[in-house]
Amino acid sequence: MIWLYLTVLIFSLLSLYFVYGEFKRGWFPKKVFSFVAVLDGIIVLLSGIMILQLLL
């Protein structure tokens, strides 16, 4: 089950990285980037908590 949480964590971090790159190029408005960043941050936080719960 931990592989599922690791996959979600990795892909959400990659999503945030690529969206940030597109935001810096000017392809995304600040409001859209903020929305995506908040949602990705929540996903990263929750998947990190789930991984820690499985390991402890």
Secondary structure, DSSP 8 states (H G I E B T S, - for coil): -HHHHHHHHHHHHHHHHHHHHHHHHT-S-HHHHHHHHHHHHHHHHHHHHHHHHHH-
